[in-house]
Amino acid sequence: MDKFGMHSQTEQLHARHIGTGNADTSKHEWLTNQHRDTLAHYVADNSLATYISIAEGETVARTKFNMLQRMYQPCGPPPPPLANGNE
């Protein structure tokens, strides 16, 4: 595949999936997307949610609720921007 075809496919991937990131994506944004994707998968999969709820000793509904609450800021608040704009 040529260089331009690969670039076009990469742009389409980034347009379709926000979590794939790009050159301007900060480490915090990337980690937040990864954690949210993981938590969303746990909430959507009843078998995993049941497994986690048994391990935590909670009901399945409470476990899913807690995961949904963690999706708000899974990695904590974003870091303050640096003066020069770089990470």
MMTF fields as JSON, N, C-alpha, C and O atoms, coordinates in Angstrom:
{
  "mmtfVersion": "1.0.0",
  "mmtfProducer": "UNKNOWN",
  "numBonds": 347,
  "numAtoms": 348,
  "numGroups": 87,
  "numChains": 1,
  "numModels": 1,
  "chainsPerModel": [1],
  "groupsPerChain": [87],
  "chainIdList": ["A"],
  "bondAtomList": [4, 2, 8, 6, 12, 10, 16, 14, 20, 18, 24, 22, 28, 26, 32, 30, 36, 34, 40, 38, 44, 42, 48, 46, 52, 50, 56, 54, 60, 58, 64, 62, 68, 66, 72, 70, 76, 74, 80, 78, 84, 82, 88, 86, 92, 90, 96, 94, 100, 98, 104, 102, 108, 106, 112, 110, 116, 114, 120, 118, 124, 122, 128, 126, 132, 130, 136, 134, 140, 138, 144, 142, 148, 146, 152, 150, 156, 154, 160, 158, 164, 162, 168, 166, 172, 170, 176, 174, 180, 178, 184, 182, 188, 186, 192, 190, 196, 194, 200, 198, 204, 202, 208, 206, 212, 210, 216, 214, 220, 218, 224, 222, 228, 226, 232, 230, 236, 234, 240, 238, 244, 242, 248, 246, 252, 250, 256, 254, 260, 258, 264, 262, 268, 266, 272, 270, 276, 274, 280, 278, 284, 282, 288, 286, 292, 290, 296, 294, 300, 298, 304, 302, 308, 306, 312, 310, 316, 314, 320, 318, 324, 322, 328, 326, 332, 330, 336, 334, 340, 338, 344, 342],
  "bondOrderList": [1, 1, 1, 1, 1, 1, 1, 1, 1, 1, 1, 1, 1, 1, 1, 1, 1, 1, 1, 1, 1, 1, 1, 1, 1, 1, 1, 1, 1, 1, 1, 1, 1, 1, 1, 1, 1, 1, 1, 1, 1, 1, 1, 1, 1, 1, 1, 1, 1, 1, 1, 1, 1, 1, 1, 1, 1, 1, 1, 1, 1, 1, 1, 1, 1, 1, 1, 1, 1, 1, 1, 1, 1, 1, 1, 1, 1, 1, 1, 1, 1, 1, 1, 1, 1, 1],
  "groupList": [{"groupName": "MET", "atomNameList": ["N", "CA", "C", "O"], "elementList": ["N", "C", "C", "O"], "formalChargeList": [0, 0, 0, 0], "bondAtomList": [1, 0, 2, 1, 3, 2], "bondOrderList": [1, 1, 2], "singleLetterCode": "M", "chemCompType": "L-PEPTIDE LINKING"}, {"groupName": "ASP", "atomNameList": ["N", "CA", "C", "O"], "elementList": ["N", "C", "C", "O"], "formalChargeList": [0, 0, 0, 0], "bondAtomList": [1, 0, 2, 1, 3, 2], "bondOrderList": [1, 1, 2], "singleLetterCode": "D", "chemCompType": "L-PEPTIDE LINKING"}, {"groupName": "LYS", "atomNameList": ["N", "CA", "C", "O"], "elementList": ["N", "C", "C", "O"], "formalChargeList": [0, 0, 0, 0], "bondAtomList": [1, 0, 2, 1, 3, 2], "bondOrderList": [1, 1, 2], "singleLetterCode": "K", "chemCompType": "L-PEPTIDE LINKING"}, {"groupName": "PHE", "atomNameList": ["N", "CA", "C", "O"], "elementList": ["N", "C", "C", "O"], "formalChargeList": [0, 0, 0, 0], "bondAtomList": [1, 0, 2, 1, 3, 2], "bondOrderList": [1, 1, 2], "singleLetterCode": "F", "chemCompType": "L-PEPTIDE LINKING"}, {"groupName": "GLY", "atomNameList": ["N", "CA", "C", "O"], "elementList": ["N", "C", "C", "O"], "formalChargeList": [0, 0, 0, 0], "bondAtomList": [1, 0, 2, 1, 3, 2], "bondOrderList": [1, 1, 2], "singleLetterCode": "G", "chemCompType": "PEPTIDE LINKING"}, {"groupName": "HIS", "atomNameList": ["N", "CA", "C", "O"], "elementList": ["N", "C", "C", "O"], "formalChargeList": [0, 0, 0, 0], "bondAtomList": [1, 0, 2, 1, 3, 2], "bondOrderList": [1, 1, 2], "singleLetterCode": "H", "chemCompType": "L-PEPTIDE LINKING"}, {"groupName": "SER", "atomNameList": ["N", "CA", "C", "O"], "elementList": ["N", "C", "C", "O"], "formalChargeList": [0, 0, 0, 0], "bondAtomList": [1, 0, 2, 1, 3, 2], "bondOrderList": [1, 1, 2], "singleLetterCode": "S", "chemCompType": "L-PEPTIDE LINKING"}, {"groupName": "GLN", "atomNameList": ["N", "CA", "C", "O"], "elementList": ["N", "C", "C", "O"], "formalChargeList": [0, 0, 0, 0], "bondAtomList": [1, 0, 2, 1, 3, 2], "bondOrderList": [1, 1, 2], "singleLetterCode": "Q", "chemCompType": "L-PEPTIDE LINKING"}, {"groupName": "THR", "atomNameList": ["N", "CA", "C", "O"], "elementList": ["N", "C", "C", "O"], "formalChargeList": [0, 0, 0, 0], "bondAtomList": [1, 0, 2, 1, 3, 2], "bondOrderList": [1, 1, 2], "singleLetterCode": "T", "chemCompType": "L-PEPTIDE LINKING"}, {"groupName": "GLU", "atomNameList": ["N", "CA", "C", "O"], "elementList": ["N", "C", "C", "O"], "formalChargeList": [0, 0, 0, 0], "bondAtomList": [1, 0, 2, 1, 3, 2], "bondOrderList": [1, 1, 2], "singleLetterCode": "E", "chemCompType": "L-PEPTIDE LINKING"}, {"groupName": "LEU", "atomNameList": ["N", "CA", "C", "O"], "elementList": ["N", "C", "C", "O"], "formalChargeList": [0, 0, 0, 0], "bondAtomList": [1, 0, 2, 1, 3, 2], "bondOrderList": [1, 1, 2], "singleLetterCode": "L", "chemCompType": "L-PEPTIDE LINKING"}, {"groupName": "ALA", "atomNameList": ["N", "CA", "C", "O"], "elementList": ["N", "C", "C", "O"], "formalChargeList": [0, 0, 0, 0], "bondAtomList": [1, 0, 2, 1, 3, 2], "bondOrderList": [1, 1, 2], "singleLetterCode": "A", "chemCompType": "L-PEPTIDE LINKING"}, {"groupName": "ARG", "atomNameList": ["N", "CA", "C", "O"], "elementList": ["N", "C", "C", "O"], "formalChargeList": [0, 0, 0, 0], "bondAtomList": [1, 0, 2, 1, 3, 2], "bondOrderList": [1, 1, 2], "singleLetterCode": "R", "chemCompType": "L-PEPTIDE LINKING"}, {"groupName": "ILE", "atomNameList": ["N", "CA", "C", "O"], "elementList": ["N", "C", "C", "O"], "formalChargeList": [0, 0, 0, 0], "bondAtomList": [1, 0, 2, 1, 3, 2], "bondOrderList": [1, 1, 2], "singleLetterCode": "I", "chemCompType": "L-PEPTIDE LINKING"}, {"groupName": "ASN", "atomNameList": ["N", "CA", "C", "O"], "elementList": ["N", "C", "C", "O"], "formalChargeList": [0, 0, 0, 0], "bondAtomList": [1, 0, 2, 1, 3, 2], "bondOrderList": [1, 1, 2], "singleLetterCode": "N", "chemCompType": "L-PEPTIDE LINKING"}, {"groupName": "TRP", "atomNameList": ["N", "CA", "C", "O"], "elementList": ["N", "C", "C", "O"], "formalChargeList": [0, 0, 0, 0], "bondAtomList": [1, 0, 2, 1, 3, 2], "bondOrderList": [1, 1, 2], "singleLetterCode": "W", "chemCompType": "L-PEPTIDE LINKING"}, {"groupName": "TYR", "atomNameList": ["N", "CA", "C", "O"], "elementList": ["N", "C", "C", "O"], "formalChargeList": [0, 0, 0, 0], "bondAtomList": [1, 0, 2, 1, 3, 2], "bondOrderList": [1, 1, 2], "singleLetterCode": "Y", "chemCompType": "L-PEPTIDE LINKING"}, {"groupName": "VAL", "atomNameList": ["N", "CA", "C", "O"], "elementList": ["N", "C", "C", "O"], "formalChargeList": [0, 0, 0, 0], "bondAtomList": [1, 0, 2, 1, 3, 2], "bondOrderList": [1, 1, 2], "singleLetterCode": "V", "chemCompType": "L-PEPTIDE LINKING"}, {"groupName": "PRO", "atomNameList": ["N", "CA", "C", "O"], "elementList": ["N", "C", "C", "O"], "formalChargeList": [0, 0, 0, 0], "bondAtomList": [1, 0, 2, 1, 3, 2], "bondOrderList": [1, 1, 2], "singleLetterCode": "P", "chemCompType": "L-PEPTIDE LINKING"}, {"groupName": "CYS", "atomNameList": ["N", "CA", "C", "O"], "elementList": ["N", "C", "C", "O"], "formalChargeList": [0, 0, 0, 0], "bondAtomList": [1, 0, 2, 1, 3, 2], "bondOrderList": [1, 1, 2], "singleLetterCode": "C", "chemCompType": "L-PEPTIDE LINKING"}],
  "groupTypeList": [0, 1, 2, 3, 4, 0, 5, 6, 7, 8, 9, 7, 10, 5, 11, 12, 5, 13, 4, 8, 4, 14, 11, 1, 8, 6, 2, 5, 9, 15, 10, 8, 14, 7, 5, 12, 1, 8, 10, 11, 5, 16, 17, 11, 1, 14, 6, 10, 11, 8, 16, 13, 6, 13, 11, 9, 4, 9, 8, 17, 11, 12, 8, 2, 3, 14, 0, 10, 7, 12, 0, 16, 7, 18, 19, 4, 18, 18, 18, 18, 18, 10, 11, 14, 4, 14, 9],
  "groupIdList": [1, 2, 3, 4, 5, 6, 7, 8, 9, 10, 11, 12, 13, 14, 15, 16, 17, 18, 19, 20, 21, 22, 23, 24, 25, 26, 27, 28, 29, 30, 31, 32, 33, 34, 35, 36, 37, 38, 39, 40, 41, 42, 43, 44, 45, 46, 47, 48, 49, 50, 51, 52, 53, 54, 55, 56, 57, 58, 59, 60, 61, 62, 63, 64, 65, 66, 67, 68, 69, 70, 71, 72, 73, 74, 75, 76, 77, 78, 79, 80, 81, 82, 83, 84, 85, 86, 87],
  "secStructList": [7, 7, 2, 2, 2, 2, 2, 2, 2, 2, 2, 2, 2, 2, 2, 2, 7, 4, 4, 4, 7, 7, 6, 6, 7, 7, 2, 2, 2, 2, 2, 2, 2, 2, 2, 2, 2, 2, 2, 2, 2, 2, 2, 2, 7, 2, 2, 2, 2, 2, 2, 2, 2, 2, 2, 2, 6, 1, 7, 2, 2, 2, 2, 2, 2, 2, 2, 2, 2, 2, 6, 1, 1, 6, 6, 7, 1, 7, 7, 7, 7, 7, 6, 6, 1, 7, 7],
  "xCoordList": [0.85, 0.0, 0.893, 1.923, 0.483, 1.29, 1.071, 0.152, 1.945, 1.936, 0.661, 0.15, 0.132, -1.05, -2.312, -3.221, -2.371, -3.51, -3.57, -4.654, -2.417, -2.356, -2.785, -3.486, -2.368, -2.748, -4.257, -4.877, -4.841, -6.275, -7.032, -8.032, -6.568, -7.212, -7.095, -8.028, -5.964, -5.773, -6.721, -7.295, -6.893, -7.825, -9.248, -9.993, -9.642, -10.987, -11.172, -12.236, -10.155, -10.217, -10.391, -11.209, -9.628, -9.732, -11.093, -11.623, -11.654, -12.967, -14.06, -15.019, -13.925, -14.939, -14.849, -15.87, -13.629, -13.419, -12.633, -11.449, -13.294, -12.661, -11.463, -10.443, -11.585, -10.566, -9.254, -8.308, -9.149, -7.89, -6.82, -5.629, -7.225, -6.268, -5.578, -5.789, -4.753, -3.951, -2.69, -2.398, -1.962, -0.708, -0.934, -0.045, -2.111, -2.4, -3.066, -3.34, -3.329, -3.977, -2.983, -1.875, -3.404, -2.523, -2.573, -3.467, -1.622, -1.57, -2.821, -3.376, -3.263, -4.449, -5.694, -6.511, -5.854, -7.009, -7.007, -8.046, -5.84, -5.739, -6.081, -6.827, -5.534, -5.83, -7.306, -7.914, -7.875, -9.298, -10.15, -11.091, -9.839, -10.584, -10.454, -11.432, -9.246, -9.041, -9.85, -10.483, -9.818, -10.56, -12.068, -12.783, -12.549, -13.982, -14.416, -15.482, -13.61, -13.933, -13.989, -14.879, -13.034, -13.0, -14.225, -14.877, -14.537, -15.695, -16.995, -17.894, -17.104, -18.308, -18.459, -19.574, -17.357, -17.411, -17.866, -18.681, -17.351, -17.76, -19.25, -19.927, -19.762, -21.179, -22.048, -23.109, -21.623, -22.434, -22.435, -23.401, -21.378, -21.267, -21.765, -21.11, -22.919, -23.528, -22.673, -22.642, -21.984, -21.142, -19.992, -19.708, -19.334, -18.245, -18.765, -18.133, -19.919, -20.496, -20.843, -20.637, -21.365, -21.681, -20.412, -20.372, -19.382, -18.105, -17.524, -17.088, -17.522, -16.973, -17.818, -17.275, -19.145, -20.01, -19.812, -19.867, -19.586, -19.3, -17.973, -17.865, -16.967, -15.651, -15.718, -15.008, -16.572, -16.686, -17.711, -17.765, -18.527, -19.541, -20.707, -21.331, -21.005, -22.095, -23.103, -22.841, -24.253, -25.222, -24.738, -23.901, -25.275, -24.882, -25.275, -24.508, -26.467, -26.923, -26.019, -25.694, -25.606, -24.727, -23.361, -22.769, -22.862, -21.568, -21.621, -20.71, -22.683, -22.821, -22.957, -22.392, -23.708, -23.865, -22.514, -22.184, -21.738, -20.414, -19.504, -18.752, -19.566, -18.741, -19.168, -18.329, -20.474, -20.959, -20.527, -20.211, -20.509, -20.044, -18.55, -18.113, -17.771, -16.33, -16.023, -14.947, -16.968, -16.726, -16.67, -16.162, -17.179, -17.168, -15.74, -15.403, -14.907, -13.487, -12.685, -12.252, -12.484, -11.832, -10.373, -9.851, -9.717, -8.304, -8.109, -6.993, -9.182, -9.089, -9.259, -9.452, -9.185, -9.347, -8.187, -7.078, -8.442, -7.361, -6.276, -6.564, -5.04, -3.947, -4.051, -4.604, -3.526, -3.556, -2.678, -1.634, -3.092, -2.281, -0.939, -0.842, 0.077, 1.408, 1.497, 0.726, 2.437, 2.577, 2.946, 2.47, 3.798, 4.228, 3.31, 3.517, 2.289, 1.316, 1.724, 0.956, 2.893, 3.338, 3.065, 2.867, 3.053, 2.862, 4.129, 4.157],
  "yCoordList": [-1.177, 0.0, 1.236, 1.28, 2.214, 3.427, 4.306, 4.099, 5.282, 6.167, 6.979, 7.201, 7.428, 8.276, 7.476, 7.984, 6.24, 5.378, 5.059, 5.015, 4.837, 4.563, 5.796, 5.679, 6.974, 8.217, 8.427, 8.861, 8.124, 8.272, 7.314, 7.701, 6.082, 5.116, 5.538, 5.358, 6.09, 6.553, 7.696, 7.737, 8.621, 9.732, 9.226, 9.732, 8.244, 7.683, 6.995, 7.1, 6.303, 5.645, 6.66, 6.463, 7.743, 8.78, 9.472, 9.849, 9.639, 10.282, 9.382, 9.877, 8.079, 7.135, 6.863, 6.761, 6.746, 6.343, 7.424, 7.632, 8.101, 9.201, 8.711, 9.396, 7.539, 7.038, 6.648, 6.342, 6.643, 6.249, 7.312, 7.009, 8.542, 9.609, 10.077, 9.537, 11.09, 11.625, 12.243, 12.036, 12.981, 13.559, 14.588, 14.825, 15.205, 16.236, 15.692, 16.457, 14.401, 13.808, 13.731, 13.215, 14.255, 14.215, 12.83, 12.032, 12.565, 11.283, 11.101, 10.004, 12.162, 12.085, 11.781, 10.957, 12.42, 12.152, 10.701, 10.042, 10.218, 8.848, 7.841, 6.892, 8.046, 7.146, 7.205, 6.179, 8.4, 8.548, 7.777, 7.092, 7.875, 7.124, 5.619, 4.885, 5.159, 3.732, 3.238, 2.183, 4.01, 3.612, 3.628, 2.735, 4.635, 4.695, 3.542, 2.963, 3.205, 2.064, 0.766, -0.061, 0.599, -0.607, -0.677, -1.718, 0.429, 0.442, 0.236, -0.455, 0.823, 0.626, -0.837, -1.356, -1.496, -2.92, -3.737, -4.649, -3.422, -4.137, -3.961, -4.917, -2.75, -2.484, -3.211, -3.726, -3.262, -3.864, -5.396, -6.031, -5.978, -7.441, -7.949, -7.743, -8.613, -9.06, -10.095, -10.111, -10.95, -11.955, -11.299, -11.672, -10.333, -9.622, -8.816, -8.777, -8.171, -7.389, -8.29, -7.906, -9.482, -10.436, -10.892, -10.965, -11.198, -11.629, -10.547, -10.837, -9.306, -8.203, -7.957, -7.68, -8.057, -7.823, -8.892, -8.585, -10.134, -11.193, -10.915, -11.072, -10.502, -10.209, -9.037, -9.026, -8.044, -6.876, -7.067, -6.272, -8.122, -8.36, -7.393, -7.08, -6.919, -5.972, -6.597, -7.636, -5.957, -6.408, -5.988, -5.095, -6.643, -6.318, -4.878, -4.147, -4.474, -3.108, -2.075, -1.059, -2.319, -1.378, -1.329, -0.258, -2.476, -2.52, -1.731, -0.957, -1.923, -1.173, 0.319, 1.141, 0.67, 2.081, 2.697, 3.795, 1.983, 2.486, 2.655, 3.626, 1.718, 1.837, 3.03, 3.749, 3.241, 4.401, 5.701, 6.672, 5.732, 6.923, 7.164, 8.308, 6.079, 6.216, 6.693, 7.233, 6.494, 6.92, 8.441, 8.953, 9.158, 10.62, 11.156, 11.91, 10.778, 11.133, 9.916, 9.847, 8.956, 7.707, 7.872, 7.044, 8.907, 9.119, 10.366, 10.873, 10.855, 12.062, 13.304, 13.214, 14.462, 15.701, 15.895, 15.424, 16.59, 16.809, 17.699, 18.578, 17.468, 18.297, 19.715, 19.926, 20.666, 22.046, 22.172, 21.526, 22.996, 23.152, 23.809, 24.688, 23.362, 23.945, 25.243, 25.477, 26.081, 27.397, 27.302, 28.103, 26.325, 26.238, 25.369, 25.257, 24.744, 23.969, 22.544, 21.807, 22.123, 20.738, 19.923, 20.473, 18.611, 17.721, 17.555, 16.834],
  "zCoordList": [0.0, 0.0, 0.0, 0.672, -0.751, -0.831, 0.4, 1.193, 0.519, 1.683, 1.765, 2.863, 0.643, 0.649, 0.963, 1.619, 0.502, 0.818, 2.303, 2.886, 2.918, 4.353, 5.142, 6.148, 4.69, 5.365, 5.285, 6.256, 4.148, 3.976, 4.898, 5.504, 5.006, 5.894, 7.355, 8.139, 7.708, 9.084, 9.402, 10.49, 8.471, 8.687, 8.836, 9.675, 8.044, 8.155, 9.509, 10.118, 9.971, 11.266, 12.385, 13.284, 12.335, 13.356, 13.318, 14.363, 12.141, 12.023, 12.595, 13.187, 12.428, 12.902, 14.392, 15.071, 14.904, 16.292, 17.025, 16.758, 17.938, 18.665, 19.487, 19.569, 20.087, 21.001, 20.373, 21.098, 19.044, 18.425, 18.58, 18.501, 18.797, 19.038, 17.768, 16.681, 17.938, 16.843, 17.445, 18.623, 16.659, 17.148, 18.244, 19.061, 18.274, 19.27, 20.531, 21.455, 20.588, 21.748, 22.904, 22.758, 24.052, 25.218, 25.86, 25.576, 26.712, 27.408, 28.265, 28.328, 28.919, 29.773, 28.946, 29.355, 27.805, 26.937, 26.454, 26.437, 26.065, 25.565, 26.66, 26.421, 27.864, 28.974, 29.364, 29.672, 29.351, 29.67, 28.675, 29.075, 27.39, 26.374, 26.592, 26.459, 26.928, 27.156, 28.355, 28.301, 29.43, 30.631, 30.381, 30.835, 29.664, 29.365, 28.476, 28.688, 27.49, 26.626, 27.433, 27.234, 28.341, 29.166, 30.072, 30.159, 30.745, 31.637, 30.861, 31.339, 29.678, 28.864, 28.468, 28.423, 28.185, 27.852, 29.052, 28.906, 30.235, 31.442, 31.719, 32.098, 31.533, 31.783, 30.763, 31.117, 29.527, 28.464, 28.523, 28.099, 29.035, 29.074, 30.425, 31.447, 30.431, 31.685, 32.412, 33.643, 31.676, 32.327, 33.087, 34.225, 32.469, 33.147, 34.33, 35.386, 34.153, 35.251, 36.43, 37.581, 36.159, 37.222, 37.923, 39.152, 37.157, 37.722, 38.638, 39.752, 38.162, 38.949, 40.194, 41.264, 40.067, 41.224, 42.291, 43.482, 41.891, 42.864, 43.562, 44.778, 42.798, 43.38, 44.355, 45.36, 44.062, 44.929, 46.041, 46.98, 45.941, 46.961, 46.874, 47.888, 45.685, 45.45, 44.499, 43.892, 44.376, 43.381, 41.998, 41.863, 40.977, 39.604, 39.281, 38.654, 39.709, 39.427, 40.091, 39.477, 41.342, 42.05, 41.37, 41.246, 40.933, 40.25, 38.949, 38.654, 38.169, 36.913, 37.185, 36.462, 38.229, 38.581, 38.949, 38.501, 39.766, 40.155, 38.945, 38.868, 37.999, 36.787, 35.95, 35.408, 35.846, 35.1, 35.768, 35.08, 37.088, 37.798, 37.557, 37.432, 37.494, 37.252, 35.84, 35.587, 34.914, 33.534, 33.401, 32.403, 34.381, 34.306, 34.244, 33.331, 35.196, 35.167, 35.617, 36.767, 34.713, 35.118, 35.531, 36.277, 35.07, 35.407, 36.263, 36.382, 36.852, 37.655, 36.795, 35.583, 37.435, 36.662, 35.693, 35.945, 34.583, 33.613, 34.215, 35.027, 33.815, 34.338, 33.78, 32.701, 34.512, 34.004, 32.762, 32.676, 31.799, 30.581, 30.898, 31.754, 30.192, 30.368, 29.59, 28.659, 29.977, 29.352, 27.877, 27.073, 27.504, 26.116, 25.266, 24.058, 25.881, 25.134, 24.86, 24.242, 25.288, 25.086, 26.321, 27.405, 26.166, 27.303, 28.07, 29.068]
}
